[in-house]
Amino acid sequence: MTTSVSSSTGASSLGSTSPKSIFGSNASTFLNMLTTQLKNQNPTSPMDTTAFTSQLVQFSQVEQLMNLSTSFKQVSGRMDDANFVQAMDLVGKNVKVQAHGLEVKNASADFAVHLDTPAVASSVSITDQNGMQVWYANGPTASGDTPFHWDGKDMAGNQLPDGEYNVTVSTFGKDGKATEIAPIVETTVTGVARGANGTTLTTPAGIVSLSSLYGIVK
């Protein structure tokens, strides 16, 4: 059996429609306040009709904003669902992401540094899994992408083994403040997860957010 619900406008409909359906979950509080206000008004100077109507309009506007906020949350949830489903197609593919992990293969590793705005100075530091710095270079100062190639050798020219390393880029602005950013590295997506902060990609370079995806390598 299907039950249909219809609504109509006009003063006569207020008597047959529950307060909650009109004013939302805060209807009881609003009606209690309104009843108290009417009981305690001065009989010789009753509430002005214009003021009374204004209060109703203001409450209605607040309710509409609350409903709009709920709608935005629903839309955001659906977008998260869509992002997660699309991210599943990335599993097994080579991608470019902003991450600190760097994979050295065949004594070679390539990455890029992206600056949204020009910097006074910047530096690039590579460390091993023990946190020891093995390579250092001056970074770019111009905005845009700057490619880097590392031959897998430390500062003394010793060839280091293939494996996982970490890259940190520090930029210095005109205000003298330093900001750390992640470079753009090429890696492979091995898994996808969804959490409180949205969809994340699991890669050998680390777990990164879907928003860190810079491109798909053909």
Contacts in CASP RR format, 6 or more apart in sequence:
PFRMAT RR
TARGET T0000
AUTHOR 0000-0000-0000
METHOD contacts of the structure
MODEL  1
MTTSVSSSTGASSLGSTSPKSIFGSNASTFLNMLTTQLKNQNPTSPMDTT
AFTSQLVQFSQVEQLMNLSTSFKQVSGRMDDANFVQAMDLVGKNVKVQAH
GLEVKNASADFAVHLDTPAVASSVSITDQNGMQVWYANGPTASGDTPFHW
DGKDMAGNQLPDGEYNVTVSTFGKDGKATEIAPIVETTVTGVARGANGTT
LTTPAGIVSLSSLYGIVK
7 13 0 8 1.000
7 17 0 8 1.000
7 21 0 8 1.000
14 22 0 8 1.000
19 27 0 8 1.000
19 28 0 8 1.000
19 31 0 8 1.000
20 27 0 8 1.000
20 28 0 8 1.000
23 30 0 8 1.000
23 31 0 8 1.000
23 59 0 8 1.000
23 60 0 8 1.000
23 63 0 8 1.000
24 63 0 8 1.000
24 66 0 8 1.000
26 63 0 8 1.000
30 59 0 8 1.000
34 55 0 8 1.000
37 47 0 8 1.000
38 47 0 8 1.000
41 47 0 8 1.000
80 194 0 8 1.000
80 198 0 8 1.000
80 199 0 8 1.000
83 198 0 8 1.000
83 199 0 8 1.000
83 210 0 8 1.000
84 192 0 8 1.000
84 194 0 8 1.000
84 198 0 8 1.000
84 199 0 8 1.000
87 192 0 8 1.000
87 199 0 8 1.000
87 201 0 8 1.000
87 210 0 8 1.000
88 192 0 8 1.000
90 189 0 8 1.000
90 192 0 8 1.000
90 201 0 8 1.000
90 213 0 8 1.000
90 216 0 8 1.000
91 189 0 8 1.000
91 190 0 8 1.000
91 191 0 8 1.000
91 192 0 8 1.000
92 188 0 8 1.000
92 189 0 8 1.000
92 190 0 8 1.000
93 188 0 8 1.000
93 189 0 8 1.000
93 216 0 8 1.000
93 217 0 8 1.000
94 186 0 8 1.000
94 187 0 8 1.000
94 188 0 8 1.000
94 216 0 8 1.000
94 217 0 8 1.000
95 186 0 8 1.000
95 187 0 8 1.000
95 188 0 8 1.000
95 189 0 8 1.000
95 201 0 8 1.000
95 203 0 8 1.000
95 213 0 8 1.000
95 214 0 8 1.000
95 215 0 8 1.000
95 216 0 8 1.000
95 217 0 8 1.000
96 184 0 8 1.000
96 185 0 8 1.000
96 186 0 8 1.000
96 187 0 8 1.000
96 213 0 8 1.000
96 214 0 8 1.000
96 215 0 8 1.000
96 216 0 8 1.000
96 217 0 8 1.000
97 184 0 8 1.000
97 185 0 8 1.000
97 187 0 8 1.000
97 201 0 8 1.000
97 203 0 8 1.000
97 205 0 8 1.000
97 208 0 8 1.000
97 212 0 8 1.000
97 213 0 8 1.000
97 214 0 8 1.000
97 215 0 8 1.000
98 114 0 8 1.000
98 181 0 8 1.000
98 182 0 8 1.000
98 183 0 8 1.000
98 184 0 8 1.000
98 185 0 8 1.000
98 208 0 8 1.000
98 212 0 8 1.000
98 214 0 8 1.000
99 182 0 8 1.000
99 183 0 8 1.000
99 185 0 8 1.000
99 187 0 8 1.000
99 203 0 8 1.000
99 205 0 8 1.000
99 206 0 8 1.000
99 208 0 8 1.000
99 212 0 8 1.000
100 166 0 8 1.000
100 167 0 8 1.000
100 168 0 8 1.000
100 182 0 8 1.000
100 183 0 8 1.000
100 205 0 8 1.000
100 206 0 8 1.000
101 164 0 8 1.000
101 165 0 8 1.000
101 166 0 8 1.000
101 167 0 8 1.000
101 185 0 8 1.000
101 187 0 8 1.000
101 204 0 8 1.000
101 205 0 8 1.000
101 206 0 8 1.000
102 109 0 8 1.000
102 111 0 8 1.000
102 126 0 8 1.000
102 150 0 8 1.000
102 164 0 8 1.000
102 165 0 8 1.000
102 166 0 8 1.000
102 167 0 8 1.000
102 183 0 8 1.000
102 185 0 8 1.000
102 205 0 8 1.000
103 109 0 8 1.000
103 163 0 8 1.000
103 164 0 8 1.000
103 165 0 8 1.000
103 185 0 8 1.000
103 186 0 8 1.000
103 187 0 8 1.000
103 204 0 8 1.000
103 205 0 8 1.000
104 150 0 8 1.000
104 152 0 8 1.000
104 160 0 8 1.000
104 161 0 8 1.000
104 162 0 8 1.000
104 163 0 8 1.000
104 164 0 8 1.000
104 165 0 8 1.000
105 162 0 8 1.000
105 163 0 8 1.000
106 162 0 8 1.000
107 151 0 8 1.000
107 152 0 8 1.000
107 153 0 8 1.000
107 159 0 8 1.000
107 162 0 8 1.000
108 149 0 8 1.000
108 150 0 8 1.000
108 151 0 8 1.000
108 152 0 8 1.000
109 149 0 8 1.000
109 150 0 8 1.000
109 152 0 8 1.000
109 165 0 8 1.000
110 147 0 8 1.000
110 148 0 8 1.000
110 149 0 8 1.000
110 150 0 8 1.000
110 186 0 8 1.000
111 147 0 8 1.000
111 148 0 8 1.000
111 150 0 8 1.000
111 167 0 8 1.000
111 183 0 8 1.000
111 184 0 8 1.000
111 185 0 8 1.000
111 186 0 8 1.000
112 145 0 8 1.000
112 146 0 8 1.000
112 147 0 8 1.000
112 148 0 8 1.000
112 183 0 8 1.000
112 184 0 8 1.000
113 122 0 8 1.000
113 124 0 8 1.000
113 139 0 8 1.000
113 140 0 8 1.000
113 145 0 8 1.000
113 146 0 8 1.000
113 148 0 8 1.000
113 169 0 8 1.000
113 181 0 8 1.000
113 183 0 8 1.000
113 184 0 8 1.000
114 144 0 8 1.000
114 145 0 8 1.000
114 146 0 8 1.000
114 181 0 8 1.000
114 183 0 8 1.000
114 184 0 8 1.000
114 214 0 8 1.000
115 122 0 8 1.000
115 140 0 8 1.000
115 141 0 8 1.000
115 142 0 8 1.000
115 143 0 8 1.000
115 144 0 8 1.000
115 146 0 8 1.000
115 171 0 8 1.000
115 181 0 8 1.000
116 143 0 8 1.000
116 144 0 8 1.000
117 143 0 8 1.000
118 141 0 8 1.000
118 142 0 8 1.000
118 143 0 8 1.000
119 140 0 8 1.000
119 141 0 8 1.000
119 171 0 8 1.000
119 172 0 8 1.000
119 173 0 8 1.000
120 141 0 8 1.000
120 172 0 8 1.000
120 173 0 8 1.000
120 174 0 8 1.000
120 176 0 8 1.000
121 138 0 8 1.000
121 139 0 8 1.000
121 141 0 8 1.000
121 171 0 8 1.000
121 172 0 8 1.000
121 173 0 8 1.000
122 138 0 8 1.000
122 139 0 8 1.000
122 140 0 8 1.000
122 141 0 8 1.000
122 169 0 8 1.000
122 170 0 8 1.000
122 171 0 8 1.000
122 172 0 8 1.000
123 136 0 8 1.000
123 137 0 8 1.000
123 138 0 8 1.000
123 139 0 8 1.000
123 169 0 8 1.000
123 170 0 8 1.000
124 136 0 8 1.000
124 137 0 8 1.000
124 138 0 8 1.000
124 139 0 8 1.000
124 148 0 8 1.000
124 167 0 8 1.000
124 168 0 8 1.000
124 169 0 8 1.000
124 183 0 8 1.000
125 133 0 8 1.000
125 135 0 8 1.000
125 136 0 8 1.000
125 167 0 8 1.000
125 168 0 8 1.000
125 169 0 8 1.000
125 170 0 8 1.000
126 133 0 8 1.000
126 134 0 8 1.000
126 135 0 8 1.000
126 136 0 8 1.000
126 150 0 8 1.000
126 165 0 8 1.000
126 166 0 8 1.000
126 167 0 8 1.000
127 133 0 8 1.000
127 134 0 8 1.000
127 165 0 8 1.000
127 166 0 8 1.000
127 168 0 8 1.000
128 134 0 8 1.000
128 160 0 8 1.000
128 165 0 8 1.000
128 166 0 8 1.000
129 164 0 8 1.000
129 165 0 8 1.000
129 166 0 8 1.000
131 166 0 8 1.000
134 154 0 8 1.000
134 155 0 8 1.000
134 160 0 8 1.000
134 165 0 8 1.000
135 150 0 8 1.000
135 152 0 8 1.000
135 153 0 8 1.000
135 154 0 8 1.000
135 155 0 8 1.000
136 155 0 8 1.000
137 148 0 8 1.000
139 146 0 8 1.000
139 169 0 8 1.000
140 146 0 8 1.000
145 184 0 8 1.000
148 183 0 8 1.000
152 159 0 8 1.000
152 160 0 8 1.000
153 159 0 8 1.000
153 160 0 8 1.000
154 160 0 8 1.000
164 204 0 8 1.000
167 182 0 8 1.000
167 183 0 8 1.000
167 185 0 8 1.000
168 180 0 8 1.000
169 180 0 8 1.000
169 181 0 8 1.000
169 182 0 8 1.000
169 183 0 8 1.000
170 178 0 8 1.000
170 179 0 8 1.000
170 180 0 8 1.000
170 181 0 8 1.000
171 178 0 8 1.000
171 179 0 8 1.000
171 180 0 8 1.000
171 181 0 8 1.000
172 178 0 8 1.000
172 179 0 8 1.000
173 179 0 8 1.000
182 212 0 8 1.000
184 214 0 8 1.000
185 205 0 8 1.000
186 217 0 8 1.000
187 203 0 8 1.000
187 204 0 8 1.000
187 205 0 8 1.000
187 206 0 8 1.000
188 203 0 8 1.000
188 204 0 8 1.000
189 201 0 8 1.000
189 202 0 8 1.000
189 203 0 8 1.000
190 202 0 8 1.000
190 203 0 8 1.000
190 204 0 8 1.000
191 201 0 8 1.000
191 202 0 8 1.000
191 203 0 8 1.000
192 199 0 8 1.000
192 200 0 8 1.000
192 201 0 8 1.000
192 202 0 8 1.000
193 199 0 8 1.000
193 200 0 8 1.000
193 202 0 8 1.000
193 207 0 8 1.000
194 200 0 8 1.000
197 209 0 8 1.000
198 209 0 8 1.000
198 210 0 8 1.000
199 209 0 8 1.000
199 210 0 8 1.000
200 207 0 8 1.000
200 208 0 8 1.000
200 209 0 8 1.000
200 210 0 8 1.000
201 207 0 8 1.000
201 208 0 8 1.000
201 209 0 8 1.000
201 210 0 8 1.000
201 212 0 8 1.000
201 213 0 8 1.000
END
